[in-house]
């Protein structure tokens, strides 16, 4: 019964957000704050799903654009990670999303960037365009560097695109971690705690493209270590 009720409420919430959010985007297509607006709306669904989301950000947040690196676990990212998405941020998504009825069109209209990962040359061209947007439009880019859902398998290897983009644009990289979401079930009343932590910015100015692999390895190690700590903390909070 709870599964059916939650599914219905979630479906209604998403439909209303797409309808009214879509109309809003038509009035200001690809505006720099459209994605933030949708992120806020989606994050309101977390309590409906029985999830308590705790968001942690640096005490002093930089106003400079950056590349956010977020871990990607499952579809619940849409309702947890979104609580941390700041204004002036767009995300990078698979080109295939454009073919998803209604959602794909709104995803593009809201200002997000679509990338064709199957075509290496086009993918690098898209990342170059993303770097250009960061500099010219003062936009931050939200990227899932794993490129696919981890489904509770820890932090998967990173693809290099996000790191090339940050170095090309000369902006910092900000890791964003969500603690384990594998326990979340729609038919469970209390789905516990998910901690979203935005780590301190990592500078890329002065780095060369030849240093991408080293940068990627270093950040992956940092995020993996911190993710394990967050998982333990979230588990302890749920056990109370």
N, C-alpha and C positions, 0 to 999 in steps of 0.2 A: 504493500500500500504506500509506504513512504517513498519507494523508488518511483512509483507512478506519479505521486503528488509532486515530488521534486522535479521530475522530468517535465511535467506540464508547466510548472512555475518557471522553470529555466527556459523552456521553449517560448513562453509568452514574453519573458524578459528580453530574450534575444531578438524576438520578432519586433517588439516595440523599439528596441535600441537601433535595429537596422532600419526600420521605417523612418523614425524621427531623426536618427543620426544621419541617415542617407539624405533626407531632405535638407538637413543643415549643411551637409557637404556640398550639395548642389548649389547652395547659396554662396559658399566659399570653397570651391573645389581645390583640393591639394594644399589647404592652408597648413601652416607649420604646427598648429595646435589641435588639428582634427584627431590625430592619433591619441593624444593625451586625453581628449574628451571621451573617445571610445574606451580607452583603458580604464578610466574612472568608472564608467558605466558598468563594464564587465566585472570590475573588482567588487561591485556591490553584490554580486551573486555569491561570493564566498560564504557569508553567513547563512544564506539559504541552503547551501550545501553542507552546512555543519562544520565549516572550516574557520578557525580563528587565525587570521593572518597578522603576523607581527613584522612590521617594516622597520628596518634600521638603515640609516643613512649617515654619512660623515657629518660631524658637528658643523663643519663649514663646507657647504656645497659650492663648488666652482660654477660660475656663470658661463664659463667657456664651453663651447661645443666639444663633444668627445665621442668615442665609440664605446658603447656599452656591450659587454660580453656576458650573456646570460646562459645558464645551463638549461637544457631542454629535456624535460622528463616525459610528459604526457599532455593530454588535452586540458588538464586542469591548470596548466600554465596560464591559460587565457583568463583565469579568475584569481590567480595568486600573484604572478609576476607583474600583472598589470597595475597592482597597487603602488608600484614603485616607479612607473614610467613618468618622467617629468615633462613639462611643456617643451616645445621646440624639438621634439624627438620623433623620428619616423623609424619604422622597422624594415628589415630586409627579409623578403619572403620568396619562396619558390615561384617561378613563373607559372607553374601549373595551377596555382591558386586562382589565377585570373579566370579559369574555366569553371570554377565552382559557382553555381547559380546564385545570384544576388550577393553572397558574401564576397566573391572575388571582385566584382565590380566596385563594391563599397570599399574593399581593401585598397584598391588602386586609387579611387576617388578621394580617399581620406589622406593620401599623400605618401603612402608606403612605396618602397622600391621593389620591383620584381626582378629576379635574377634567374637566368637559364643555366643551372648547374651542369647540365648535360653537354653544353657547348662551352668548352674551356676558354676559347678566345672571347666569346660574348660575355662570359662570366667576368673575365678580367676587365672588359670594357665597361661593364656595369659597375664594378667596384671603383674604377677610375672616375666614373660619373658621380658615384656616391661621395668620393673624396672631394670632387669639385663642388658638390652641393654643400658639403660641410663648410668649406671655405667661403663660398659666395653667398649662401643663404643662412649661414650661421646655425646650421642644423646639427643635431646629434643623431647618430644612427644606432639602433638597437639590433644586435645581431646574436643569433644562436650559433656559435662557432662550431659546435659538434655537427651541425648540418642535418641531424635527425634526432628522433626521440631516444633517450637512453633507457626508458622503461625500467628505472630502478637499478641499472647496472653501473652506477657510479658515473664519473665524468668520462665520456668517450673522447677519442683523439680529436684534436681541433683541425679544421681546414684553415688554410693560410689566408684566405681572402680578407678577413677582418683586419689582420695585422698589416697586410699590404696597404689597405685603405687608411688605417690610422697613421702609418709612417708617411704615406703620400700626402695626407692632409696636415701632418705635423701636429696632431692632437693626442691627448691622453686617452688611455684605455681604462675603462672602469668595470671591473668584474662585478656581476650581480648574481648572487646565489640564492636558490630556493631550496630549503631542506627537503628531505624525502617526502614524496607525495604518493608513494606506492600503496599506502594504507587506505587511501580515500575510496570510499564506496558510497554510491548514491542511496543504498538501502540501509545505511548505518546512520543513526541519529547524530552522534557526535564523532566528527572526523578529525578531532584533535587540532594540533597546531602546525602551521607551516611558517617558518621564519624566512623572510626575504631580507638579505643583507647586501647592501651596496658597499663594496670595499673602497679603499682609498685609490685615487687615480694613479696610474702608472705612466710616466712620461715617455714619449716616443721621439721628441724633438732631437735631432742630431743623429738618429739611427739611420742606417742604410738598409736597402732592401735585402742585402746579403745577411742581415741580422734577424730576419723574420723568424727563422726556425728557432734560434736561441730565445727570442722574445716569447714565442708561442710555448716553448717547452717550460720556460720559467713561470709564465702566468698559469699554465695548466697545472703545474706542481703546487703553486700557491692556492689555486682554487680547489684542487683535490683535497689538500690538507684542511682547508677551512670548511669545505663541505662535510667532511667526516665529523668535524667538531660540531657543526650546526645540527647534523643528524642526531648526535648524542644528546645535545641540549634539547632539541625538540621532543625526543623520546622521553627524556626526563620530565619535561613539562606535561606531557600527555599522561604520564604515570601518576602524577599528583592527584 
